[in-house]
Amino acid sequence: MEMCHIPVTGCMVKNPLTGEWELDEERSTWADIPADVIARKLIEGFGLDAILKGVDAD
């Protein structure tokens, strides 16, 4: 089973040089979540057509 290490609570900070918002990896909370669980949630939430739109699904 493939796992994805993703931020489940992200802490965003503004970069003082660029003014852009960035994820502060040290202050964020991370979890290892099975890739198939993430895929199912995305398909349930957005629909398969929205996910595959513009993508070669071969």
CHARMM-style PDB file with segment names, atoms N, HN, CA, C and O in Angstrom:
ATOM      1  N   MET     1       0.853  -1.179   0.000  1.00  0.00      PROA
ATOM      2  CA  MET     1       0.000   0.000   0.000  1.00  0.00      PROA
ATOM      3  C   MET     1       0.897   1.240   0.000  1.00  0.00      PROA
ATOM      4  O   MET     1       1.785   1.390   0.840  1.00  0.00      PROA
ATOM      5  N   GLU     2       0.642   2.110  -0.954  1.00  0.00      PROA
ATOM      6  HN  GLU     2      -0.079   1.989  -1.637  1.00  0.00      PROA
ATOM      7  CA  GLU     2       1.432   3.340  -1.044  1.00  0.00      PROA
ATOM      8  C   GLU     2       0.861   4.394  -0.099  1.00  0.00      PROA
ATOM      9  O   GLU     2      -0.346   4.634  -0.065  1.00  0.00      PROA
ATOM     10  N   MET     3       1.748   5.011   0.659  1.00  0.00      PROA
ATOM     11  HN  MET     3       2.729   4.817   0.631  1.00  0.00      PROA
ATOM     12  CA  MET     3       1.349   6.039   1.625  1.00  0.00      PROA
ATOM     13  C   MET     3       1.796   7.413   1.114  1.00  0.00      PROA
ATOM     14  O   MET     3       2.822   7.545   0.447  1.00  0.00      PROA
ATOM     15  N   CYS     4       1.007   8.417   1.444  1.00  0.00      PROA
ATOM     16  HN  CYS     4       0.173   8.310   1.986  1.00  0.00      PROA
ATOM     17  CA  CYS     4       1.352   9.801   1.126  1.00  0.00      PROA
ATOM     18  C   CYS     4       1.564  10.549   2.439  1.00  0.00      PROA
ATOM     19  O   CYS     4       0.726  10.490   3.338  1.00  0.00      PROA
ATOM     20  N   HSD     5       2.672  11.241   2.540  1.00  0.00      PROA
ATOM     21  HN  HSD     5       3.353  11.289   1.809  1.00  0.00      PROA
ATOM     22  CA  HSD     5       2.987  12.047   3.725  1.00  0.00      PROA
ATOM     23  C   HSD     5       2.490  13.462   3.430  1.00  0.00      PROA
ATOM     24  O   HSD     5       3.127  14.203   2.681  1.00  0.00      PROA
ATOM     25  N   ILE     6       1.353  13.833   4.018  1.00  0.00      PROA
ATOM     26  HN  ILE     6       0.836  13.231   4.627  1.00  0.00      PROA
ATOM     27  CA  ILE     6       0.729  15.115   3.677  1.00  0.00      PROA
ATOM     28  C   ILE     6       0.456  15.943   4.927  1.00  0.00      PROA
ATOM     29  O   ILE     6       0.294  15.401   6.021  1.00  0.00      PROA
ATOM     30  N   PRO     7       0.406  17.280   4.750  1.00  0.00      PROA
ATOM     31  CA  PRO     7       0.040  18.117   5.897  1.00  0.00      PROA
ATOM     32  C   PRO     7      -1.472  18.037   6.125  1.00  0.00      PROA
ATOM     33  O   PRO     7      -2.257  18.278   5.208  1.00  0.00      PROA
ATOM     34  N   VAL     8      -1.870  17.700   7.344  1.00  0.00      PROA
ATOM     35  HN  VAL     8      -1.232  17.504   8.088  1.00  0.00      PROA
ATOM     36  CA  VAL     8      -3.296  17.651   7.672  1.00  0.00      PROA
ATOM     37  C   VAL     8      -3.731  18.946   8.348  1.00  0.00      PROA
ATOM     38  O   VAL     8      -4.917  19.278   8.351  1.00  0.00      PROA
ATOM     39  N   THR     9      -2.792  19.666   8.911  1.00  0.00      PROA
ATOM     40  HN  THR     9      -1.829  19.395   8.909  1.00  0.00      PROA
ATOM     41  CA  THR     9      -3.010  21.022   9.413  1.00  0.00      PROA
ATOM     42  C   THR     9      -1.803  21.826   8.978  1.00  0.00      PROA
ATOM     43  O   THR     9      -0.692  21.602   9.458  1.00  0.00      PROA
ATOM     44  N   GLY    10      -2.021  22.751   8.078  1.00  0.00      PROA
ATOM     45  HN  GLY    10      -2.924  22.932   7.688  1.00  0.00      PROA
ATOM     46  CA  GLY    10      -0.912  23.530   7.546  1.00  0.00      PROA
ATOM     47  C   GLY    10      -0.814  24.890   8.202  1.00  0.00      PROA
ATOM     48  O   GLY    10      -1.821  25.541   8.480  1.00  0.00      PROA
ATOM     49  N   CYS    11       0.417  25.309   8.444  1.00  0.00      PROA
ATOM     50  HN  CYS    11       1.235  24.781   8.218  1.00  0.00      PROA
ATOM     51  CA  CYS    11       0.667  26.644   8.982  1.00  0.00      PROA
ATOM     52  C   CYS    11       1.294  27.467   7.859  1.00  0.00      PROA
ATOM     53  O   CYS    11       2.406  27.185   7.413  1.00  0.00      PROA
ATOM     54  N   MET    12       0.580  28.469   7.420  1.00  0.00      PROA
ATOM     55  HN  MET    12      -0.324  28.699   7.782  1.00  0.00      PROA
ATOM     56  CA  MET    12       1.057  29.308   6.320  1.00  0.00      PROA
ATOM     57  C   MET    12       1.725  30.566   6.873  1.00  0.00      PROA
ATOM     58  O   MET    12       1.235  31.188   7.816  1.00  0.00      PROA
ATOM     59  N   VAL    13       2.853  30.923   6.263  1.00  0.00      PROA
ATOM     60  HN  VAL    13       3.251  30.418   5.497  1.00  0.00      PROA
ATOM     61  CA  VAL    13       3.569  32.139   6.653  1.00  0.00      PROA
ATOM     62  C   VAL    13       3.878  32.946   5.392  1.00  0.00      PROA
ATOM     63  O   VAL    13       4.069  32.388   4.312  1.00  0.00      PROA
ATOM     64  N   LYS    14       3.921  34.256   5.550  1.00  0.00      PROA
ATOM     65  HN  LYS    14       3.765  34.710   6.428  1.00  0.00      PROA
ATOM     66  CA  LYS    14       4.202  35.126   4.417  1.00  0.00      PROA
ATOM     67  C   LYS    14       5.714  35.294   4.275  1.00  0.00      PROA
ATOM     68  O   LYS    14       6.397  35.676   5.226  1.00  0.00      PROA
ATOM     69  N   ASN    15       6.224  35.007   3.091  1.00  0.00      PROA
ATOM     70  HN  ASN    15       5.670  34.696   2.319  1.00  0.00      PROA
ATOM     71  CA  ASN    15       7.640  35.154   2.815  1.00  0.00      PROA
ATOM     72  C   ASN    15       7.971  36.646   2.791  1.00  0.00      PROA
ATOM     73  O   ASN    15       7.392  37.386   1.996  1.00  0.00      PROA
ATOM     74  N   PRO    16       8.889  37.103   3.645  1.00  0.00      PROA
ATOM     75  CA  PRO    16       9.181  38.536   3.712  1.00  0.00      PROA
ATOM     76  C   PRO    16       9.860  39.083   2.457  1.00  0.00      PROA
ATOM     77  O   PRO    16       9.809  40.286   2.202  1.00  0.00      PROA
ATOM     78  N   LEU    17      10.488  38.223   1.683  1.00  0.00      PROA
ATOM     79  HN  LEU    17      10.530  37.246   1.890  1.00  0.00      PROA
ATOM     80  CA  LEU    17      11.177  38.679   0.472  1.00  0.00      PROA
ATOM     81  C   LEU    17      10.258  38.765  -0.739  1.00  0.00      PROA
ATOM     82  O   LEU    17      10.327  39.719  -1.514  1.00  0.00      PROA
ATOM     83  N   THR    18       9.389  37.756  -0.898  1.00  0.00      PROA
ATOM     84  HN  THR    18       9.333  36.981  -0.269  1.00  0.00      PROA
ATOM     85  CA  THR    18       8.529  37.715  -2.086  1.00  0.00      PROA
ATOM     86  C   THR    18       7.108  38.183  -1.809  1.00  0.00      PROA
ATOM     87  O   THR    18       6.382  38.553  -2.732  1.00  0.00      PROA
ATOM     88  N   GLY    19       6.710  38.168  -0.536  1.00  0.00      PROA
ATOM     89  HN  GLY    19       7.299  37.868   0.213  1.00  0.00      PROA
ATOM     90  CA  GLY    19       5.343  38.537  -0.186  1.00  0.00      PROA
ATOM     91  C   GLY    19       4.338  37.416  -0.427  1.00  0.00      PROA
ATOM     92  O   GLY    19       3.140  37.597  -0.215  1.00  0.00      PROA
ATOM     93  N   GLU    20       4.827  36.256  -0.871  1.00  0.00      PROA
ATOM     94  HN  GLU    20       5.801  36.109  -1.044  1.00  0.00      PROA
ATOM     95  CA  GLU    20       3.937  35.133  -1.143  1.00  0.00      PROA
ATOM     96  C   GLU    20       3.779  34.261   0.099  1.00  0.00      PROA
ATOM     97  O   GLU    20       4.668  34.191   0.948  1.00  0.00      PROA
ATOM     98  N   TRP    21       2.610  33.590   0.184  1.00  0.00      PROA
ATOM     99  HN  TRP    21       1.888  33.647  -0.505  1.00  0.00      PROA
ATOM    100  CA  TRP    21       2.340  32.695   1.298  1.00  0.00      PROA
ATOM    101  C   TRP    21       2.952  31.339   1.020  1.00  0.00      PROA
ATOM    102  O   TRP    21       2.872  30.828  -0.097  1.00  0.00      PROA
ATOM    103  N   GLU    22       3.573  30.749   2.057  1.00  0.00      PROA
ATOM    104  HN  GLU    22       3.637  31.164   2.964  1.00  0.00      PROA
ATOM    105  CA  GLU    22       4.235  29.461   1.931  1.00  0.00      PROA
ATOM    106  C   GLU    22       3.895  28.584   3.128  1.00  0.00      PROA
ATOM    107  O   GLU    22       3.588  29.078   4.213  1.00  0.00      PROA
ATOM    108  N   LEU    23       3.955  27.277   2.911  1.00  0.00      PROA
ATOM    109  HN  LEU    23       4.205  26.875   2.029  1.00  0.00      PROA
ATOM    110  CA  LEU    23       3.715  26.327   3.988  1.00  0.00      PROA
ATOM    111  C   LEU    23       4.942  26.254   4.889  1.00  0.00      PROA
ATOM    112  O   LEU    23       6.054  26.018   4.416  1.00  0.00      PROA
ATOM    113  N   ASP    24       4.738  26.456   6.181  1.00  0.00      PROA
ATOM    114  HN  ASP    24       3.835  26.647   6.566  1.00  0.00      PROA
ATOM    115  CA  ASP    24       5.814  26.284   7.163  1.00  0.00      PROA
ATOM    116  C   ASP    24       5.782  24.819   7.585  1.00  0.00      PROA
ATOM    117  O   ASP    24       4.961  24.414   8.408  1.00  0.00      PROA
ATOM    118  N   GLU    25       6.687  24.033   7.011  1.00  0.00      PROA
ATOM    119  HN  GLU    25       7.354  24.361   6.342  1.00  0.00      PROA
ATOM    120  CA  GLU    25       6.663  22.586   7.217  1.00  0.00      PROA
ATOM    121  C   GLU    25       6.907  22.190   8.672  1.00  0.00      PROA
ATOM    122  O   GLU    25       6.348  21.197   9.139  1.00  0.00      PROA
ATOM    123  N   GLU    26       7.718  22.935   9.382  1.00  0.00      PROA
ATOM    124  HN  GLU    26       8.172  23.742   9.002  1.00  0.00      PROA
ATOM    125  CA  GLU    26       8.026  22.597  10.772  1.00  0.00      PROA
ATOM    126  C   GLU    26       6.844  22.818  11.706  1.00  0.00      PROA
ATOM    127  O   GLU    26       6.673  22.074  12.672  1.00  0.00      PROA
ATOM    128  N   ARG    27       6.027  23.829  11.432  1.00  0.00      PROA
ATOM    129  HN  ARG    27       6.166  24.434  10.648  1.00  0.00      PROA
ATOM    130  CA  ARG    27       4.889  24.124  12.311  1.00  0.00      PROA
ATOM    131  C   ARG    27       3.594  23.473  11.848  1.00  0.00      PROA
ATOM    132  O   ARG    27       2.551  23.665  12.474  1.00  0.00      PROA
ATOM    133  N   SER    28       3.642  22.709  10.766  1.00  0.00      PROA
ATOM    134  HN  SER    28       4.489  22.554  10.258  1.00  0.00      PROA
ATOM    135  CA  SER    28       2.467  22.008  10.258  1.00  0.00      PROA
ATOM    136  C   SER    28       2.394  20.614  10.873  1.00  0.00      PROA
ATOM    137  O   SER    28       3.399  20.078  11.339  1.00  0.00      PROA
ATOM    138  N   THR    29       1.199  20.037  10.871  1.00  0.00      PROA
ATOM    139  HN  THR    29       0.383  20.473  10.492  1.00  0.00      PROA
ATOM    140  CA  THR    29       0.995  18.684  11.380  1.00  0.00      PROA
ATOM    141  C   THR    29       0.861  17.750  10.178  1.00  0.00      PROA
ATOM    142  O   THR    29       0.065  17.993   9.271  1.00  0.00      PROA
ATOM    143  N   TRP    30       1.652  16.682  10.188  1.00  0.00      PROA
ATOM    144  HN  TRP    30       2.298  16.485  10.925  1.00  0.00      PROA
ATOM    145  CA  TRP    30       1.722  15.761   9.057  1.00  0.00      PROA
ATOM    146  C   TRP    30       1.170  14.391   9.426  1.00  0.00      PROA
ATOM    147  O   TRP    30       1.169  14.004  10.594  1.00  0.00      PROA
ATOM    148  N   ALA    31       0.698  13.657   8.409  1.00  0.00      PROA
ATOM    149  HN  ALA    31       0.698  13.972   7.460  1.00  0.00      PROA
ATOM    150  CA  ALA    31       0.226  12.281   8.617  1.00  0.00      PROA
ATOM    151  C   ALA    31       0.522  11.461   7.366  1.00  0.00      PROA
ATOM    152  O   ALA    31       0.575  11.983   6.252  1.00  0.00      PROA
ATOM    153  N   ASP    32       0.710  10.174   7.582  1.00  0.00      PROA
ATOM    154  HN  ASP    32       0.667   9.750   8.486  1.00  0.00      PROA
ATOM    155  CA  ASP    32       0.860   9.234   6.475  1.00  0.00      PROA
ATOM    156  C   ASP    32      -0.511   8.631   6.209  1.00  0.00      PROA
ATOM    157  O   ASP    32      -1.077   7.941   7.057  1.00  0.00      PROA
ATOM    158  N   ILE    33      -1.038   8.906   5.010  1.00  0.00      PROA
ATOM    159  HN  ILE    33      -0.578   9.467   4.322  1.00  0.00      PROA
ATOM    160  CA  ILE    33      -2.383   8.477   4.647  1.00  0.00      PROA
ATOM    161  C   ILE    33      -2.293   7.629   3.380  1.00  0.00      PROA
ATOM    162  O   ILE    33      -1.590   8.001   2.440  1.00  0.00      PROA
ATOM    163  N   PRO    34      -2.996   6.494   3.341  1.00  0.00      PROA
ATOM    164  CA  PRO    34      -2.964   5.655   2.144  1.00  0.00      PROA
ATOM    165  C   PRO    34      -3.435   6.431   0.901  1.00  0.00      PROA
ATOM    166  O   PRO    34      -4.422   7.166   0.945  1.00  0.00      PROA
ATOM    167  N   ALA    35      -2.712   6.246  -0.189  1.00  0.00      PROA
ATOM    168  HN  ALA    35      -1.910   5.649  -0.224  1.00  0.00      PROA
ATOM    169  CA  ALA    35      -3.026   6.963  -1.433  1.00  0.00      PROA
ATOM    170  C   ALA    35      -4.443   6.663  -1.919  1.00  0.00      PROA
ATOM    171  O   ALA    35      -5.112   7.549  -2.450  1.00  0.00      PROA
ATOM    172  N   ASP    36      -4.910   5.416  -1.744  1.00  0.00      PROA
ATOM    173  HN  ASP    36      -4.367   4.696  -1.313  1.00  0.00      PROA
ATOM    174  CA  ASP    36      -6.252   5.088  -2.220  1.00  0.00      PROA
ATOM    175  C   ASP    36      -7.334   5.814  -1.428  1.00  0.00      PROA
ATOM    176  O   ASP    36      -8.393   6.122  -1.976  1.00  0.00      PROA
ATOM    177  N   VAL    37      -7.088   6.092  -0.151  1.00  0.00      PROA
ATOM    178  HN  VAL    37      -6.228   5.842   0.294  1.00  0.00      PROA
ATOM    179  CA  VAL    37      -8.055   6.853   0.654  1.00  0.00      PROA
ATOM    180  C   VAL    37      -8.151   8.285   0.127  1.00  0.00      PROA
ATOM    181  O   VAL    37      -9.245   8.839   0.013  1.00  0.00      PROA
ATOM    182  N   ILE    38      -7.012   8.873  -0.190  1.00  0.00      PROA
ATOM    183  HN  ILE    38      -6.124   8.423  -0.097  1.00  0.00      PROA
ATOM    184  CA  ILE    38      -6.994  10.235  -0.746  1.00  0.00      PROA
ATOM    185  C   ILE    38      -7.721  10.256  -2.087  1.00  0.00      PROA
ATOM    186  O   ILE    38      -8.531  11.147  -2.342  1.00  0.00      PROA
ATOM    187  N   ALA    39      -7.434   9.279  -2.942  1.00  0.00      PROA
ATOM    188  HN  ALA    39      -6.775   8.555  -2.735  1.00  0.00      PROA
ATOM    189  CA  ALA    39      -8.074   9.217  -4.262  1.00  0.00      PROA
ATOM    190  C   ALA    39      -9.592   9.093  -4.129  1.00  0.00      PROA
ATOM    191  O   ALA    39     -10.337   9.774  -4.834  1.00  0.00      PROA
ATOM    192  N   ARG    40     -10.048   8.225  -3.226  1.00  0.00      PROA
ATOM    193  HN  ARG    40      -9.443   7.672  -2.654  1.00  0.00      PROA
ATOM    194  CA  ARG    40     -11.495   8.062  -3.044  1.00  0.00      PROA
ATOM    195  C   ARG    40     -12.157   9.351  -2.584  1.00  0.00      PROA
ATOM    196  O   ARG    40     -13.233   9.703  -3.068  1.00  0.00      PROA
ATOM    197  N   LYS    41     -11.520  10.060  -1.649  1.00  0.00      PROA
ATOM    198  HN  LYS    41     -10.646   9.774  -1.256  1.00  0.00      PROA
ATOM    199  CA  LYS    41     -12.088  11.323  -1.153  1.00  0.00      PROA
ATOM    200  C   LYS    41     -12.161  12.368  -2.262  1.00  0.00      PROA
ATOM    201  O   LYS    41     -13.143  13.103  -2.363  1.00  0.00      PROA
ATOM    202  N   LEU    42     -11.129  12.432  -3.089  1.00  0.00      PROA
ATOM    203  HN  LEU    42     -10.331  11.834  -3.007  1.00  0.00      PROA
ATOM    204  CA  LEU    42     -11.141  13.395  -4.197  1.00  0.00      PROA
ATOM    205  C   LEU    42     -12.235  13.064  -5.206  1.00  0.00      PROA
ATOM    206  O   LEU    42     -12.940  13.957  -5.676  1.00  0.00      PROA
ATOM    207  N   ILE    43     -12.375  11.783  -5.537  1.00  0.00      PROA
ATOM    208  HN  ILE    43     -11.802  11.058  -5.154  1.00  0.00      PROA
ATOM    209  CA  ILE    43     -13.418  11.381  -6.487  1.00  0.00      PROA
ATOM    210  C   ILE    43     -14.800  11.642  -5.910  1.00  0.00      PROA
ATOM    211  O   ILE    43     -15.682  12.127  -6.619  1.00  0.00      PROA
ATOM    212  N   GLU    44     -15.006  11.327  -4.627  1.00  0.00      PROA
ATOM    213  HN  GLU    44     -14.290  10.934  -4.050  1.00  0.00      PROA
ATOM    214  CA  GLU    44     -16.303  11.591  -3.984  1.00  0.00      PROA
ATOM    215  C   GLU    44     -16.606  13.084  -3.947  1.00  0.00      PROA
ATOM    216  O   GLU    44     -17.745  13.493  -4.167  1.00  0.00      PROA
ATOM    217  N   GLY    45     -15.592  13.894  -3.671  1.00  0.00      PROA
ATOM    218  HN  GLY    45     -14.667  13.561  -3.493  1.00  0.00      PROA
ATOM    219  CA  GLY    45     -15.811  15.327  -3.515  1.00  0.00      PROA
ATOM    220  C   GLY    45     -15.939  16.097  -4.810  1.00  0.00      PROA
ATOM    221  O   GLY    45     -16.743  17.024  -4.906  1.00  0.00      PROA
ATOM    222  N   PHE    46     -15.145  15.718  -5.822  1.00  0.00      PROA
ATOM    223  HN  PHE    46     -14.492  14.965  -5.744  1.00  0.00      PROA
ATOM    224  CA  PHE    46     -15.114  16.491  -7.063  1.00  0.00      PROA
ATOM    225  C   PHE    46     -15.673  15.750  -8.265  1.00  0.00      PROA
ATOM    226  O   PHE    46     -16.004  16.378  -9.270  1.00  0.00      PROA
ATOM    227  N   GLY    47     -15.784  14.442  -8.189  1.00  0.00      PROA
ATOM    228  HN  GLY    47     -15.515  13.932  -7.372  1.00  0.00      PROA
ATOM    229  CA  GLY    47     -16.248  13.635  -9.315  1.00  0.00      PROA
ATOM    230  C   GLY    47     -15.080  13.238 -10.207  1.00  0.00      PROA
ATOM    231  O   GLY    47     -14.117  13.990 -10.362  1.00  0.00      PROA
ATOM    232  N   LEU    48     -15.175  12.061 -10.784  1.00  0.00      PROA
ATOM    233  HN  LEU    48     -15.957  11.450 -10.658  1.00  0.00      PROA
ATOM    234  CA  LEU    48     -14.100  11.537 -11.614  1.00  0.00      PROA
ATOM    235  C   LEU    48     -13.850  12.403 -12.844  1.00  0.00      PROA
ATOM    236  O   LEU    48     -12.698  12.600 -13.232  1.00  0.00      PROA
ATOM    237  N   ASP    49     -14.911  12.924 -13.462  1.00  0.00      PROA
ATOM    238  HN  ASP    49     -15.846  12.764 -13.146  1.00  0.00      PROA
ATOM    239  CA  ASP    49     -14.742  13.757 -14.658  1.00  0.00      PROA
ATOM    240  C   ASP    49     -13.921  15.002 -14.367  1.00  0.00      PROA
ATOM    241  O   ASP    49     -13.073  15.387 -15.172  1.00  0.00      PROA
ATOM    242  N   ALA    50     -14.163  15.633 -13.228  1.00  0.00      PROA
ATOM    243  HN  ALA    50     -14.852  15.320 -12.574  1.00  0.00      PROA
ATOM    244  CA  ALA    50     -13.415  16.847 -12.874  1.00  0.00      PROA
ATOM    245  C   ALA    50     -11.944  16.545 -12.650  1.00  0.00      PROA
ATOM    246  O   ALA    50     -11.082  17.364 -12.969  1.00  0.00      PROA
ATOM    247  N   ILE    51     -11.656  15.381 -12.105  1.00  0.00      PROA
ATOM    248  HN  ILE    51     -12.356  14.716 -11.846  1.00  0.00      PROA
ATOM    249  CA  ILE    51     -10.268  15.013 -11.828  1.00  0.00      PROA
ATOM    250  C   ILE    51      -9.543  14.663 -13.112  1.00  0.00      PROA
ATOM    251  O   ILE    51      -8.375  15.018 -13.275  1.00  0.00      PROA
ATOM    252  N   LEU    52     -10.211  13.971 -14.031  1.00  0.00      PROA
ATOM    253  HN  LEU    52     -11.160  13.682 -13.899  1.00  0.00      PROA
ATOM    254  CA  LEU    52      -9.564  13.535 -15.262  1.00  0.00      PROA
ATOM    255  C   LEU    52      -9.605  14.574 -16.382  1.00  0.00      PROA
ATOM    256  O   LEU    52      -8.962  14.390 -17.416  1.00  0.00      PROA
ATOM    257  N   LYS    53     -10.337  15.638 -16.193  1.00  0.00      PROA
ATOM    258  HN  LYS    53     -10.858  15.788 -15.353  1.00  0.00      PROA
ATOM    259  CA  LYS    53     -10.486  16.662 -17.244  1.00  0.00      PROA
ATOM    260  C   LYS    53      -9.121  17.174 -17.688  1.00  0.00      PROA
ATOM    261  O   LYS    53      -8.331  17.667 -16.883  1.00  0.00      PROA
ATOM    262  N   GLY    54      -8.871  17.050 -18.954  1.00  0.00      PROA
ATOM    263  HN  GLY    54      -9.514  16.649 -19.608  1.00  0.00      PROA
ATOM    264  CA  GLY    54      -7.617  17.544 -19.510  1.00  0.00      PROA
ATOM    265  C   GLY    54      -6.432  16.632 -19.274  1.00  0.00      PROA
ATOM    266  O   GLY    54      -5.296  17.004 -19.568  1.00  0.00      PROA
ATOM    267  N   VAL    55      -6.683  15.432 -18.744  1.00  0.00      PROA
ATOM    268  HN  VAL    55      -7.606  15.130 -18.506  1.00  0.00      PROA
ATOM    269  CA  VAL    55      -5.595  14.505 -18.445  1.00  0.00      PROA
ATOM    270  C   VAL    55      -5.775  13.258 -19.297  1.00  0.00      PROA
ATOM    271  O   VAL    55      -6.884  12.746 -19.447  1.00  0.00      PROA
ATOM    272  N   ASP    56      -4.679  12.783 -19.845  1.00  0.00      PROA
ATOM    273  HN  ASP    56      -3.778  13.199 -19.723  1.00  0.00      PROA
ATOM    274  CA  ASP    56      -4.723  11.537 -20.593  1.00  0.00      PROA
ATOM    275  C   ASP    56      -4.861  10.398 -19.590  1.00  0.00      PROA
ATOM    276  O   ASP    56      -3.952  10.156 -18.795  1.00  0.00      PROA
ATOM    277  N   ALA    57      -5.985   9.702 -19.623  1.00  0.00      PROA
ATOM    278  HN  ALA    57      -6.723   9.899 -20.269  1.00  0.00      PROA
ATOM    279  CA  ALA    57      -6.288   8.678 -18.619  1.00  0.00      PROA
ATOM    280  C   ALA    57      -5.863   7.280 -19.043  1.00  0.00      PROA
ATOM    281  O   ALA    57      -6.385   6.300 -18.511  1.00  0.00      PROA
ATOM    282  N   ASP    58      -4.936   7.159 -19.981  1.00  0.00      PROA
ATOM    283  HN  ASP    58      -4.512   7.955 -20.412  1.00  0.00      PROA
ATOM    284  CA  ASP    58      -4.498   5.823 -20.444  1.00  0.00      PROA
ATOM    285  C   ASP    58      -3.881   5.033 -19.346  1.00  0.00      PROA
ATOM    286  OT1 ASP    58      -3.463   3.896 -19.563  1.00  0.00      PROA
TER     287      ASP     58
END
